[in-house]
């Protein structure tokens, strides 16, 4: 799945301001829920502590999806931030975060606490090309997590994964990409 939102600025200077503001929102994971309701997001550092800072590689994100959460994640889905990238030149710049489903960070279990398996990734990207600014979400290798989980998680993951494949998650990610660009 790929979700994209975009805005056209009147000047390149204004586009750069929109881009900078959008990058700040992208890196402030704890605020994502204000743009992509009904889910809520909480950032945890590598030491498994809740944190209110901007996201860093190695951090965990706890996702509170409405309804029944994973047993493995104590009611939540979890992802780990595996990469944050940036690039810029005179006319084009981008910032992106790639996450992958993970086990719950404070658990001794290695069971993936997410409705998708460990091969799935989501990349959240903000970019500017001239006067245009985009916010995007790219999902890759989305396979339902049914291996090594309990029966309740297996059923829940199958239902949530099937709903995601039918596009039920599209409105959430579209509201996030729109929200990252809001004036």
Backbone as ProteinMPNN parsed JSONL, in Angstrom:
{"seq_chain_A": "XXXXXXXXXXXXXXXXXXXXXXXXXXXXXXXXXXXXXXXXXXXXXXXXXXXXXXXXXXXXXXXXXXXXXXXXXXXXXXXXXXXXXXXXXXXXXXXXXXXXXXXXXXXXXXXXXXXXXXXXXXXXXXXXXXXXXXXXXXXXXXXXXXXXXXXXXXXXXXXXXXXXXXXXXXXXXXXXXXXXXXX", "coords_chain_A": {"N_chain_A": [[0.842, -1.167, 0.0], [0.419, 2.249, -0.673], [0.321, 5.508, 0.423], [-0.327, 8.887, -0.165], [0.014, 12.384, 0.329], [-0.112, 15.795, -0.673], [1.077, 19.178, -1.05], [1.087, 22.345, -2.68], [3.215, 25.027, -2.637], [3.348, 28.644, -2.693], [5.774, 29.869, -3.016], [9.251, 28.944, -3.172], [10.565, 29.327, -0.772], [8.434, 29.278, 1.034], [7.636, 26.642, 0.653], [9.859, 25.346, 1.73], [9.536, 26.044, 4.42], [7.103, 24.724, 5.011], [7.958, 22.106, 4.598], [9.952, 21.842, 6.658], [8.359, 22.148, 8.989], [6.684, 19.945, 8.633], [8.52, 17.838, 8.78], [9.293, 18.06, 11.465], [6.872, 17.304, 12.658], [6.679, 14.689, 11.669], [8.837, 13.459, 12.991], [7.99, 13.602, 15.597], [6.629, 11.341, 17.032], [4.85, 10.756, 19.149], [2.789, 12.56, 18.791], [1.421, 11.713, 16.571], [-1.104, 10.495, 16.795], [-2.878, 12.598, 16.977], [-3.231, 13.296, 14.39], [-3.919, 10.976, 13.051], [-6.225, 9.646, 14.028], [-8.267, 6.777, 14.709], [-6.201, 5.565, 16.135], [-3.514, 5.467, 18.588], [-0.229, 6.572, 19.46], [2.856, 5.805, 21.058], [6.08, 6.642, 21.999], [8.976, 4.776, 22.817], [12.195, 4.482, 24.269], [15.408, 2.891, 23.454], [16.032, 1.635, 25.831], [13.652, 0.876, 26.776], [12.0, 2.765, 27.969], [9.321, 5.061, 28.341], [9.2, 7.946, 26.316], [9.378, 11.45, 25.559], [10.671, 12.737, 23.528], [12.007, 13.495, 20.213], [11.874, 10.983, 17.659], [14.279, 8.304, 17.393], [16.686, 6.146, 15.791], [16.345, 2.709, 16.6], [14.482, 3.067, 18.575], [11.267, 2.155, 20.006], [7.864, 1.896, 18.993], [4.778, 2.063, 20.408], [1.637, 1.003, 19.493], [-1.672, 1.771, 19.729], [-4.323, 0.322, 18.652], [-7.752, 0.676, 18.065], [-10.015, -1.574, 19.668], [-9.548, -5.094, 20.216], [-6.349, -5.784, 21.372], [-3.0, -7.174, 20.868], [-2.169, -10.174, 22.584], [0.452, -10.88, 23.006], [1.619, -8.376, 23.026], [0.579, -7.177, 25.236], [-1.935, -5.927, 24.813], [-1.304, -4.095, 22.862], [0.106, -3.152, 19.635], [3.417, -3.42, 18.409], [6.25, -1.747, 17.037], [9.583, -1.424, 15.762], [11.927, 1.154, 15.299], [13.874, 1.07, 12.613], [15.38, 2.516, 10.839], [16.305, 5.865, 10.093], [16.323, 8.253, 7.703], [17.852, 10.861, 5.74], [18.165, 13.324, 3.211], [19.414, 15.888, 1.068], [19.44, 18.372, -1.474], [19.892, 21.202, -3.599], [17.308, 21.518, -4.756], [15.741, 19.41, -3.908], [14.666, 17.539, -1.118], [14.443, 15.162, 1.578], [13.046, 13.332, 4.368], [12.846, 10.365, 6.21], [11.308, 7.635, 7.988], [11.721, 4.299, 8.824], [9.962, 1.502, 9.929], [9.57, -1.65, 11.658], [7.63, -4.534, 12.512], [7.82, -5.744, 15.874], [8.851, -7.6, 18.813], [7.362, -7.13, 22.07], [8.983, -4.584, 23.801], [9.637, -4.765, 26.582], [9.443, -7.388, 27.193], [10.483, -10.784, 27.72], [10.017, -12.521, 25.774], [10.355, -13.338, 22.321], [8.34, -13.189, 20.544], [6.562, -11.744, 17.908], [4.797, -8.828, 18.406], [2.514, -7.765, 16.897], [0.117, -7.252, 14.279], [1.12, -7.822, 11.796], [3.783, -9.755, 10.272], [7.36, -10.239, 10.96], [8.677, -9.545, 8.596], [7.442, -7.427, 7.416], [7.407, -3.943, 6.583], [7.024, -0.448, 7.27], [7.289, 2.685, 5.839], [7.61, 6.043, 6.516], [7.488, 9.123, 5.053], [8.589, 12.43, 4.361], [8.863, 14.86, 1.893], [10.373, 17.362, -0.223], [10.12, 18.947, -3.29], [11.182, 21.408, -5.113], [8.583, 23.621, -5.279], [6.742, 21.912, -4.242], [5.461, 19.835, -1.644], [5.458, 16.726, -0.057], [3.872, 14.101, 1.828], [4.19, 10.781, 2.788], [3.285, 7.284, 3.089], [4.617, 4.132, 2.94], [3.956, 0.773, 2.588], [5.375, -2.418, 2.937], [5.801, -5.877, 2.106], [3.594, -7.01, 3.519], [2.453, -9.363, 5.481], [0.278, -11.388, 7.288], [0.687, -11.914, 10.765], [0.869, -14.949, 11.97], [2.434, -16.913, 12.985], [3.859, -18.625, 15.676], [2.374, -17.323, 17.59], [-0.231, -17.068, 20.088], [-3.5, -18.668, 20.066], [-5.61, -16.782, 20.307], [-4.301, -14.369, 19.566], [-3.595, -15.153, 16.989], [-6.094, -15.36, 15.69], [-7.026, -12.712, 16.003], [-4.951, -11.26, 14.7], [-5.236, -12.265, 12.127], [-7.785, -11.271, 11.417], [-7.406, -8.434, 11.684], [-5.262, -8.106, 9.919], [-6.452, -8.971, 7.515], [-8.396, -6.992, 7.228], [-6.713, -4.784, 6.882], [-5.557, -5.441, 4.41], [-7.755, -5.132, 2.825], [-7.932, -2.456, 2.711], [-8.769, -0.997, 4.914], [-7.06, 0.299, 6.652], [-6.186, 2.422, 5.179], [-7.591, 5.013, 5.418], [-6.641, 5.854, 7.954], [-3.829, 6.173, 7.591], [-3.893, 8.019, 5.554], [-5.044, 10.194, 6.849], [-2.938, 10.731, 8.592], [-0.813, 11.417, 6.802], [-1.976, 13.641, 5.584], [-2.247, 15.248, 7.885], [0.412, 15.707, 8.651], [1.14, 17.62, 6.862], [-0.52, 19.755, 7.332], [-1.521, 23.213, 7.645]], "CA_chain_A": [[0.0, 0.0, 0.0], [1.116, 3.529, -0.714], [-0.57, 6.631, 0.7], [0.41, 10.13, -0.405], [-0.636, 13.687, 0.387], [0.797, 16.808, -1.169], [0.663, 20.579, -1.112], [1.905, 23.21, -3.524], [3.445, 26.33, -2.009], [3.433, 29.746, -3.653], [7.192, 30.167, -3.237], [10.143, 27.897, -2.686], [10.813, 29.603, 0.649], [7.275, 28.773, 1.774], [7.714, 25.181, 0.576], [10.871, 24.921, 2.702], [8.92, 26.165, 5.752], [6.14, 23.621, 5.14], [8.764, 20.893, 4.735], [10.552, 21.8, 7.995], [7.284, 21.898, 9.952], [6.223, 18.571, 8.414], [9.566, 16.95, 9.317], [9.156, 18.101, 12.929], [5.703, 16.479, 12.989], [7.035, 13.301, 11.372], [9.744, 12.948, 14.02], [7.293, 13.661, 16.884], [5.735, 10.184, 16.943], [3.796, 10.808, 20.167], [1.693, 13.418, 18.312], [0.779, 11.139, 15.392], [-2.51, 10.199, 17.064], [-3.704, 13.783, 16.743], [-3.47, 13.367, 12.947], [-4.379, 9.704, 12.483], [-7.144, 8.948, 14.916], [-8.444, 6.584, 16.138], [-5.049, 4.944, 16.792], [-2.628, 6.313, 19.381], [1.168, 6.151, 19.337], [3.72, 6.214, 22.171], [7.477, 6.344, 21.732], [9.798, 4.208, 23.888], [13.593, 4.46, 23.849], [16.046, 1.568, 23.389], [16.023, 1.06, 27.185], [12.264, 0.532, 27.052], [11.362, 3.815, 28.767], [8.501, 6.044, 27.624], [9.951, 9.172, 26.1], [8.654, 12.527, 24.874], [11.583, 13.398, 22.589], [11.852, 13.093, 18.824], [12.221, 9.589, 17.401], [15.649, 7.948, 17.029], [16.854, 4.745, 15.387], [16.381, 1.786, 17.729], [13.316, 3.282, 19.43], [10.066, 1.354, 19.806], [6.604, 2.633, 18.961], [3.614, 1.287, 20.847], [0.469, 1.436, 18.728], [-2.946, 1.395, 20.338], [-5.369, 0.233, 17.641], [-9.023, 0.411, 18.756], [-10.444, -2.965, 19.677], [-8.717, -6.077, 20.912], [-4.921, -5.725, 21.054], [-2.316, -8.463, 20.922], [-1.816, -10.735, 23.886], [1.922, -10.807, 23.068], [1.995, -6.985, 23.271], [-0.228, -6.707, 26.365], [-2.993, -5.059, 24.333], [-0.794, -3.143, 21.88], [0.992, -3.584, 18.569], [4.725, -2.785, 18.6], [7.212, -1.711, 15.93], [10.886, -0.854, 16.111], [12.457, 2.075, 14.293], [15.139, 0.486, 12.172], [16.181, 3.469, 10.073], [15.864, 7.234, 9.837], [17.198, 8.749, 6.645], [17.691, 12.245, 5.269], [19.022, 13.757, 2.108], [18.985, 17.169, 0.517], [20.264, 19.159, -2.385], [19.32, 22.534, -3.798], [15.903, 21.516, -5.155], [15.011, 18.236, -3.408], [15.082, 17.044, 0.201], [13.508, 14.222, 2.178], [13.312, 12.697, 5.655], [11.995, 9.172, 6.288], [11.424, 6.709, 9.117], [11.274, 2.942, 8.487], [9.685, 0.7, 11.116], [9.315, -3.075, 11.427], [7.008, -5.176, 13.675], [8.786, -6.282, 16.836], [8.304, -8.109, 20.068], [7.187, -6.063, 23.044], [10.345, -4.324, 24.284], [9.9, -5.128, 27.983], [9.146, -8.804, 27.336], [11.573, -11.717, 27.445], [9.58, -13.274, 24.604], [10.712, -12.8, 21.007], [7.144, -13.269, 19.708], [6.206, -10.457, 17.311], [3.57, -8.274, 18.998], [1.948, -6.912, 15.849], [-0.718, -8.082, 13.409], [1.93, -8.218, 10.648], [4.972, -10.496, 10.694], [8.634, -9.524, 11.063], [9.177, -9.128, 7.292], [6.73, -6.226, 6.977], [7.95, -2.634, 6.963], [6.305, 0.765, 6.891], [8.173, 3.844, 5.739], [6.905, 7.318, 6.568], [8.429, 10.026, 4.391], [8.22, 13.798, 3.986], [9.835, 15.324, 0.904], [10.109, 18.628, -0.909], [10.726, 19.094, -4.602], [10.822, 22.752, -5.55], [7.452, 24.233, -4.575], [5.832, 20.838, -3.822], [5.82, 19.094, -0.431], [4.683, 15.483, 0.025], [3.98, 13.194, 2.969], [3.828, 9.463, 2.257], [3.465, 6.052, 3.854], [4.816, 2.984, 2.069], [3.925, -0.508, 3.3], [6.014, -3.472, 2.158], [5.831, -7.254, 2.619], [2.556, -7.142, 4.543], [1.946, -10.711, 5.691], [-0.321, -11.506, 8.615], [1.493, -12.605, 11.767], [0.17, -16.097, 12.557], [3.43, -17.902, 13.418], [4.409, -18.525, 17.023], [1.495, -16.566, 18.478], [-1.323, -17.838, 20.656], [-4.71, -18.791, 19.259], [-6.332, -15.51, 20.326], [-3.545, -13.442, 18.725], [-3.673, -15.621, 15.61], [-7.399, -14.953, 15.164], [-7.041, -11.247, 15.961], [-4.036, -10.815, 13.661], [-5.833, -12.61, 10.837], [-8.866, -10.316, 11.141], [-6.848, -7.091, 11.479], [-4.474, -8.174, 8.688], [-7.384, -9.023, 6.379], [-8.985, -5.656, 7.108], [-5.68, -3.909, 6.315], [-5.422, -5.769, 2.983], [-8.941, -4.601, 2.151], [-7.817, -1.003, 2.661], [-9.354, -0.357, 6.084], [-6.06, 1.17, 7.282], [-5.894, 3.561, 4.299], [-8.009, 6.311, 5.97], [-5.771, 6.263, 9.066], [-2.551, 6.675, 7.075], [-4.183, 9.232, 4.781], [-5.199, 11.308, 7.814], [-1.597, 11.057, 9.089], [-0.052, 12.154, 5.779], [-2.608, 14.978, 5.496], [-1.947, 15.987, 9.111], [1.806, 16.137, 8.658], [1.268, 18.788, 5.985], [-1.483, 20.811, 7.697], [-1.019, 24.554, 7.915]], "C_chain_A": [[0.895, 1.241, 0.0], [0.072, 4.618, -0.531], [0.249, 7.9, 0.521], [-0.515, 11.329, -0.273], [0.371, 14.704, -0.109], [0.194, 18.196, -1.111], [1.63, 21.326, -2.026], [2.005, 24.568, -2.84], [3.542, 27.396, -3.1], [4.877, 30.121, -3.978], [8.03, 29.006, -2.734], [10.456, 28.086, -1.206], [9.658, 29.087, 1.503], [7.266, 27.24, 1.773], [8.737, 24.642, 1.58], [10.333, 25.013, 4.129], [7.927, 25.037, 6.006], [6.896, 22.315, 5.364], [9.339, 20.775, 6.146], [9.512, 21.496, 9.075], [6.8, 20.447, 9.85], [7.233, 17.549, 8.933], [9.481, 16.917, 10.842], [7.974, 17.245, 13.377], [5.99, 14.998, 12.757], [7.871, 12.703, 12.498], [9.144, 12.972, 15.427], [6.202, 12.586, 16.911], [4.595, 10.258, 17.952], [2.607, 11.656, 19.738], [0.959, 12.825, 17.116], [-0.707, 10.88, 15.592], [-3.421, 11.399, 16.861], [-4.033, 13.94, 15.26], [-4.133, 12.104, 12.412], [-5.28, 8.943, 13.438], [-7.855, 7.852, 14.118], [-7.253, 5.931, 16.85], [-4.235, 5.975, 17.56], [-1.227, 5.708, 19.341], [1.965, 6.669, 20.523], [5.127, 5.735, 21.877], [8.16, 5.821, 22.989], [11.241, 4.171, 23.388], [14.144, 3.038, 23.843], [16.068, 0.867, 24.743], [14.615, 0.782, 27.681], [11.541, 1.522, 27.961], [10.507, 4.702, 27.863], [9.318, 7.309, 27.468], [9.116, 10.179, 25.32], [9.548, 13.288, 23.897], [11.243, 12.974, 21.161], [12.397, 11.682, 18.629], [13.691, 9.443, 17.002], [15.675, 6.498, 16.577], [16.975, 3.88, 16.638], [15.217, 1.963, 18.688], [12.208, 2.285, 19.092], [8.861, 2.286, 19.766], [5.502, 1.672, 19.364], [2.392, 1.864, 20.139], [-0.775, 0.883, 19.405], [-4.022, 1.475, 19.265], [-6.672, -0.053, 18.371], [-9.434, -1.052, 18.621], [-9.449, -3.821, 20.437], [-7.27, -5.983, 20.442], [-4.293, -7.097, 21.156], [-2.061, -8.886, 22.363], [-0.305, -10.621, 24.084], [2.394, -9.397, 23.397], [1.223, -6.348, 24.405], [-1.246, -5.65, 25.927], [-2.574, -4.079, 23.256], [-0.067, -3.866, 20.75], [2.29, -2.785, 18.739], [5.531, -2.839, 17.312], [8.509, -1.116, 16.462], [11.363, 0.026, 14.964], [13.804, 1.529, 13.861], [15.971, 1.444, 11.335], [15.487, 4.834, 10.026], [16.847, 7.793, 8.818], [16.859, 10.172, 6.257], [18.628, 12.467, 4.101], [18.506, 15.102, 1.626], [19.982, 17.654, -0.509], [19.499, 20.457, -2.631], [17.81, 22.515, -4.042], [15.08, 20.368, -4.567], [15.572, 17.839, -2.046], [14.017, 16.098, 0.736], [14.01, 13.75, 3.539], [12.349, 11.522, 5.758], [12.32, 8.344, 7.521], [10.924, 5.353, 8.636], [11.115, 2.149, 9.783], [9.367, -0.733, 10.703], [8.641, -3.656, 12.68], [8.056, -5.828, 14.573], [8.06, -6.961, 17.988], [8.122, -6.913, 21.004], [8.533, -5.817, 23.723], [10.616, -4.749, 25.717], [9.615, -6.606, 28.25], [10.394, -9.645, 27.069], [11.271, -12.544, 26.202], [10.027, -12.569, 23.32], [9.528, -12.841, 20.043], [6.788, -11.865, 19.208], [4.843, -10.021, 17.841], [2.97, -7.254, 18.026], [1.113, -7.814, 14.95], [-0.001, -8.487, 12.123], [3.193, -8.918, 11.132], [6.235, -9.648, 10.56], [9.197, -9.054, 9.727], [8.523, -7.853, 6.776], [7.496, -4.971, 7.399], [6.957, -1.552, 6.552], [7.319, 1.889, 6.887], [7.305, 5.086, 5.659], [7.891, 8.37, 6.076], [7.799, 11.39, 4.142], [9.292, 14.259, 3.01], [9.388, 16.66, 0.32], [10.853, 18.617, -2.224], [10.268, 20.438, -5.15], [9.731, 23.342, -4.679], [6.494, 23.192, -3.999], [6.363, 20.117, -2.586], [4.879, 17.894, -0.336], [4.909, 14.798, 1.369], [3.444, 11.85, 2.478], [4.018, 8.367, 3.297], [3.548, 4.929, 2.84], [4.803, 1.726, 2.926], [4.517, -1.574, 2.379], [5.897, -4.81, 2.892], [4.798, -7.501, 3.714], [1.966, -8.553, 4.553], [1.453, -10.802, 7.121], [0.544, -12.36, 9.534], [0.66, -13.718, 12.415], [1.142, -17.169, 13.058], [3.908, -17.628, 14.834], [3.564, -17.732, 18.002], [0.393, -17.477, 19.001], [-2.548, -17.81, 19.757], [-5.491, -17.477, 19.186], [-5.625, -14.479, 19.445], [-3.629, -13.85, 17.252], [-4.991, -15.163, 14.967], [-7.467, -13.436, 14.998], [-6.17, -10.73, 14.825], [-4.587, -11.108, 12.267], [-6.92, -11.601, 10.468], [-8.328, -8.91, 10.852], [-6.034, -7.055, 10.181], [-5.354, -8.207, 7.449], [-8.023, -7.66, 6.151], [-7.979, -4.681, 6.479], [-5.522, -4.165, 4.812], [-6.606, -5.259, 2.175], [-8.952, -3.079, 2.119], [-8.398, -0.274, 3.856], [-8.358, 0.583, 6.763], [-5.74, 2.404, 6.434], [-6.355, 4.891, 4.902], [-7.118, 6.795, 7.123], [-4.475, 6.86, 8.54], [-2.755, 7.924, 6.229], [-4.368, 10.424, 5.726], [-3.852, 11.702, 8.411], [-0.833, 11.879, 8.047], [-0.655, 13.542, 5.562], [-2.208, 15.845, 6.695], [-0.517, 16.487, 9.193], [2.007, 17.405, 7.841], [0.357, 19.956, 6.361], [-0.814, 22.133, 7.988], [-1.256, 24.898, 9.373]], "O_chain_A": [[1.973, 1.26, 0.595], [-0.935, 4.651, -1.238], [1.383, 7.986, 0.993], [-1.669, 11.298, -0.702], [1.578, 14.499, 0.02], [-1.025, 18.37, -1.121], [2.81, 20.992, -2.13], [0.99, 25.179, -2.506], [3.784, 27.092, -4.268], [5.172, 30.621, -5.063], [7.556, 28.181, -1.953], [10.597, 27.109, -0.47], [9.88, 28.523, 2.575], [6.925, 26.618, 2.779], [8.511, 23.606, 2.206], [10.637, 24.157, 4.961], [7.909, 24.458, 7.092], [6.52, 21.512, 6.218], [9.227, 19.719, 6.768], [9.756, 20.683, 9.967], [6.54, 19.802, 10.865], [6.846, 16.51, 9.466], [9.589, 15.848, 11.442], [8.073, 16.534, 14.377], [5.59, 14.152, 13.556], [7.639, 11.567, 12.911], [9.733, 12.418, 16.354], [5.011, 12.887, 16.824], [3.474, 9.857, 17.635], [1.513, 11.485, 20.276], [-0.046, 13.391, 16.684], [-1.491, 11.03, 14.654], [-4.612, 11.233, 16.601], [-4.99, 14.627, 14.903], [-4.844, 12.164, 11.409], [-5.117, 7.738, 13.633], [-8.022, 8.018, 12.91], [-7.299, 5.762, 18.069], [-4.247, 7.167, 17.252], [-1.062, 4.495, 19.207], [1.791, 7.809, 20.952], [5.342, 4.569, 21.547], [7.958, 6.346, 24.084], [11.487, 3.865, 22.222], [13.436, 2.091, 24.185], [16.118, -0.362, 24.801], [14.407, 0.489, 28.859], [10.583, 1.159, 28.644], [10.918, 5.051, 26.757], [10.045, 7.703, 28.38], [8.257, 9.806, 24.522], [9.194, 14.392, 23.481], [10.316, 12.197, 20.932], [13.284, 11.248, 19.363], [14.27, 10.323, 16.365], [14.797, 5.712, 16.934], [17.623, 4.265, 17.612], [14.982, 1.1, 19.534], [12.215, 1.658, 18.032], [8.842, 3.329, 20.42], [5.312, 0.619, 18.756], [2.148, 3.07, 20.186], [-0.903, -0.323, 19.62], [-4.568, 2.545, 18.994], [-6.707, -0.943, 19.221], [-9.221, -1.678, 17.583], [-8.622, -3.321, 21.199], [-6.996, -6.09, 19.247], [-4.966, -8.073, 21.488], [-1.777, -8.064, 23.234], [0.166, -10.308, 25.178], [3.462, -9.23, 23.987], [1.204, -5.124, 24.536], [-1.403, -4.617, 26.576], [-3.401, -3.303, 22.776], [0.323, -5.027, 20.881], [2.267, -1.628, 19.157], [5.506, -3.834, 16.587], [8.527, -0.406, 17.467], [11.215, -0.33, 13.795], [14.76, 1.522, 14.637], [17.163, 1.205, 11.14], [14.263, 4.934, 9.934], [18.057, 7.803, 9.047], [15.727, 10.628, 6.423], [19.713, 11.892, 4.013], [17.322, 15.416, 1.756], [21.182, 17.391, -0.429], [18.544, 20.756, -1.913], [17.104, 23.41, -3.578], [13.858, 20.351, -4.709], [16.786, 17.806, -1.844], [12.84, 16.214, 0.396], [15.207, 13.762, 3.826], [11.169, 11.656, 5.433], [13.443, 8.351, 8.025], [9.822, 5.259, 8.096], [12.014, 2.124, 10.624], [8.958, -1.001, 9.573], [9.03, -3.313, 13.796], [9.045, -6.387, 14.097], [6.837, -6.901, 18.112], [8.655, -5.83, 20.763], [9.165, -6.77, 24.179], [11.76, -5.073, 26.036], [9.552, -7.026, 29.405], [11.256, -9.255, 26.282], [12.159, -13.19, 25.645], [10.065, -11.34, 23.26], [9.688, -12.558, 18.856], [6.722, -10.918, 19.992], [3.86, -10.755, 17.736], [2.927, -6.055, 18.299], [1.373, -9.014, 14.868], [-0.455, -9.395, 11.427], [3.63, -8.707, 12.263], [6.19, -8.503, 10.111], [10.115, -8.234, 9.716], [8.996, -7.261, 5.806], [8.148, -4.949, 8.443], [6.168, -1.719, 5.622], [8.112, 2.03, 7.819], [6.387, 5.171, 4.843], [8.993, 8.497, 6.61], [6.632, 11.493, 3.763], [10.485, 14.078, 3.256], [8.215, 17.031, 0.362], [12.047, 18.323, -2.283], [9.13, 20.593, -5.592], [9.926, 23.542, -3.48], [5.527, 23.556, -3.331], [7.555, 19.825, -2.487], [3.667, 18.024, -0.51], [5.981, 14.899, 1.966], [2.393, 11.78, 1.841], [4.793, 8.5, 4.244], [2.673, 4.781, 1.987], [5.561, 1.627, 3.891], [4.199, -1.627, 1.19], [5.894, -4.867, 4.121], [5.103, -8.134, 4.725], [1.1, -8.889, 3.745], [2.122, -10.351, 8.051], [1.066, -13.397, 9.127], [-0.153, -13.457, 13.302], [0.706, -18.228, 13.511], [4.316, -16.51, 15.149], [3.991, -17.49, 19.131], [0.119, -18.529, 18.424], [-2.623, -17.029, 18.809], [-5.978, -17.104, 18.119], [-6.275, -13.788, 18.66], [-3.724, -12.994, 16.372], [-5.002, -14.648, 13.849], [-7.916, -12.94, 13.965], [-6.595, -9.859, 14.066], [-4.428, -10.308, 11.344], [-6.97, -11.13, 9.332], [-8.747, -8.271, 9.887], [-6.109, -6.084, 9.429], [-5.051, -7.556, 6.449], [-8.173, -7.223, 5.01], [-8.35, -3.854, 5.646], [-5.371, -3.224, 4.033], [-6.479, -4.987, 0.981], [-9.871, -2.474, 1.566], [-8.513, 0.951, 3.827], [-8.766, 1.563, 7.387], [-5.094, 3.333, 6.918], [-5.57, 5.84, 4.903], [-6.869, 7.993, 7.258], [-4.059, 7.93, 8.985], [-1.885, 8.795, 6.189], [-3.904, 11.527, 5.439], [-3.633, 12.876, 8.709], [-0.269, 12.923, 8.376], [0.079, 14.513, 5.376], [-1.875, 17.02, 6.542], [-0.258, 17.561, 9.736], [2.934, 18.174, 8.096], [0.455, 21.032, 5.769], [0.303, 22.185, 8.505], [-0.905, 25.993, 9.814]]}, "name": "protein", "num_of_chains": 1, "seq": "XXXXXXXXXXXXXXXXXXXXXXXXXXXXXXXXXXXXXXXXXXXXXXXXXXXXXXXXXXXXXXXXXXXXXXXXXXXXXXXXXXXXXXXXXXXXXXXXXXXXXXXXXXXXXXXXXXXXXXXXXXXXXXXXXXXXXXXXXXXXXXXXXXXXXXXXXXXXXXXXXXXXXXXXXXXXXXXXXXXXXXX"}
